Amino acid sequence: MTPVPARGSSTVIERTPEATLSWLQEPDDPAVAVLTRRALLDEPESPDMQALWALRNAFGPIVAILEAKGEPSKWLTLRALTVLRHFGG
């Protein structure tokens, strides 16, 4: 059995296209942008991130809206990458 890499393994993130990571960090969805920077990119807390995080409640249920339109969902992409990173995929 192959051992599971330690939590926080960067292999998935290193293989993730830069365009995807940039898309997840766009300020149009502050919560996704901050969580991407924290959970996937391991960025330290900064005034910029705190300001962006403060805006998160100003946005509606993005997941339902985007999925209803059949467009890619930042929330689902963020969740998938977080799970893959956790399990070292």
Long-range contacts (C-beta under 8 A, 24 or more apart in sequence): 4-87, 4-88, 5-88, 6-88, 7-86, 8-42, 8-85, 9-85, 9-88, 10-85, 11-88, 11-89, 12-81, 12-84, 12-85, 12-88, 12-89, 13-40, 13-41, 13-81, 13-85, 16-40, 16-81, 20-77, 23-74, 23-77, 24-74, 24-77, 24-78, 24-81, 27-52, 27-55, 29-59, 29-62, 29-74, 29-75, 30-54, 30-55, 30-56, 30-58, 30-59, 31-56, 31-59, 32-62, 32-74, 32-75, 32-78, 35-78, 36-78, 39-78, 39-82, 39-85, 40-78, 40-81, 40-82, 40-85
